[in-house]
Amino acid sequence: MATMKMTRTLRETANGTPLDAIAPGGAKVEILGTQDVAGAGSWTHIRLIAAIGTPDGWVSSDAIDGDGAMPAAPIDKAMFAKECWRQSLYTGTNAHYLTAIAELRSHIRTGSNEGKTAPFNLTADDWSTAIKNKKFQLDFLPGDIDNWRLQCAAFAVLAAEALDEFVQDNKGKRPSTIDLYIVQLGSPTLDDAARSLLLQSLKEALDATRAVVLAAGAEVLADPSIATTGPNDSAVGVNLGSLSAAKQEMAKLITSKFSAAGYGAIQQIAAVANAIAESDLNPNSVADQGELSVGLFQLNINGGLGSGHTVAELKNPLLNIEIILQEAKKFDAFKNATSIFDAIDVFVRKVERPANPGTQVQKRVKIAERLKGAQTLLA
């Protein structure tokens, strides 16, 4: 997959007028075309496939790495197991099964090879099937496939689909681990020797991950709002380059207010990601389908955080932010969160409380990563 070798401002045409969007170094891009310009060299038309709004434009061809292969690297297995636990709770699958399959396929590493992307060695077709699932509505982009956290969500969805398929085909019978995995492999016909070999490989993967999965489960299940990963403030920094000028203004207002209230960059990014998910950073946004929600954080006038205020009042971004800030202050787990995931998890479940929190957490984590442009903060 092509990536940006260096940061460039997108242009409307080859060597044309600069647009209000930036292609940051390291960003994944889709190549749409190329053009040579007399006196200005070669230019490439790209789309940022893992950026908010997937903007497109032209950049000089020398700024692009056409290969852009993701390097293979180990993933912290404790963090990985925690993510598998979260996804198992969202999808009704088994955390140990999810973790063990990643161990079996890649030894829980990142990287890509022969059209498959670790840690679950998913193909583009696998990814497409998962993100198009109507029940779980992951709403991920094709370029998100090399994000290991999002892969955990996608593979959990695929496992849930396989589980439903097996139960339906076997009159309600629940599958064994090997039966479920065979369904996920496309239900090949295995002779006794091949089945025995697969069973042994699965047993080894389950044994190798048992201790870390048990420890992760104890931590995740103890309190779903507690911060479950170590601090990583050295990687913090908000990348707003893919947002329009007007949206950047609102994002900066949110980060400044949360900063003034004593919240660190992790919480600031979580707040901006939530505002993007709620209103696309439009302070005048109004939703009146089933409820009347207004402003940056879509505060509900009918029984929600917007109660007692008028539509006009809630369109004031300063008031809208202040109301959400006061609600966030009620939950120490938000202030104490040491990862983006945990901050968003608390914000969604405790502060905003939507009807489908699991899906919304995933959506906002994805937005936060694009704001960051750095997967490490999500670890």
Order of alpha helices (4+ residues) and beta strands (2+ residues): beta-beta-beta-beta-beta-beta-beta-beta-alpha-alpha-beta-beta-beta-alpha-alpha-alpha-alpha-alpha-alpha-beta-beta-beta-alpha-alpha-alpha-alpha-alpha
